[in-house]
């Protein structure tokens, strides 16, 4: 069983944490392709941290969202879930459940969270 398969099986059983095995592996990765800006972001959730990069990646992402920056702003403002992406004009390449798993791993933001304390 590969690391990715083991991770998916653990998540399917309701587990959020996966034991560390060797080198760091992303838990989930998602490409967001903003066609109107000509930029592609790679979002990676690994070890509890969501990071992004615009650097080209050699490995394929679990999913790709193709949309415009205006559509992205609307999705974020309206809180649209993966099941409504098609109606919103978002093209999802690969498994829609990968997007749902990524979003499901995120917590609601706390506006009172102190990022920097003097």
N, C-alpha and C positions, 0 to 999 in steps of 0.2 A: 504494500500500500504506500503510495507517495505521501509526502508531507501535506500537499493540498487536499488529497482525498481524506487523510486522517483528520485534518482540520474541519473539512466539511462534515464528516461523520460526527465529530465532537459537537459542532454547532447544531446539527440535526437533533442531537440528544439533549440540547438545551444548555450545553456548557459554553461559557464565554472565554475561558482561559484554556490555553493549550500548552502542555509542557514544552519547555525549550529543548530543541534538538539540533545541536550543531550550530551552523551559521544561521544568521537571522533570515527569516523567510517572511514575505508579506502574508498577512492573513487574507486580505482581499485587496484587489487593485481594480481601478476603474479609470478609463480614459474619458475625458470630457473634451470633445472636439467642437470648438466654437468657430464654425465655418466663416462667419462674417468678419472675424478678426484674424483668421488664418493662424490660430494658436491651438495647441492640443496639450491639455494638462493631464498628468498621471497622478491620480489620488491613490494613496496606499495606506491601508490600516495595518499597522504592525506593532505588536507589543503595547497596545492601548493608545498609540499615537497616530493621528491622521495627518499625513504629510502630503505635499504635492511637489511636482517638478515639471518643468517644460522641456527638460533634456530628453532626447530620443532614448527609448528603452529597447533592449534586445528581446525581452520576454513579452508575450502577449498578455494583455489585461484580461480580467475575468469578464469584462463587459466594456462597451463603448457607447457613450451617449453623443449623438450628433445633433446640435442645435445652434441657435444664434444667441448672442449675448443678451438680446432683448427677451427672448424666450426664457433664458436662464434666470434673469432678474424676476420675471413673472412667476416662475416656478417657486423661487425662494420666497417671494412675498406672499404667495397664495398657499404655500404648504402643500403642494400637489404631490401625491405619492406615485410610485412606479406604475401602478395600474392605470393611471390617467395620463401617462406620458404620450401615448399615441394621439390622444385627442388634443393635447397641447402642442403637437407638432414636433415632438422629440422622436428621433429615429434611434432605436435601441438595437445595437448589433450584439449578438450573443445572448446570454441568458438574462432575462429580466429579473429573475430571482437573485442574481448577484448584486444588483442595485438594491433590492429589498434587504438583503443580508447586510450590506454595508450601512444603509440607513438605519436598520434595526439595531446595529451595534452602537449607535450614537446616543448620547444622553441629551435631554432638553438643556439648552444653555441656561446658565444662572447669571442674570445681569449683575448681581451683586458679588460675583466671584472676583476676588482681588488678585489680579495677574501680577502686579508689581506693588510691593509694599515698601514704602520709603524707610 
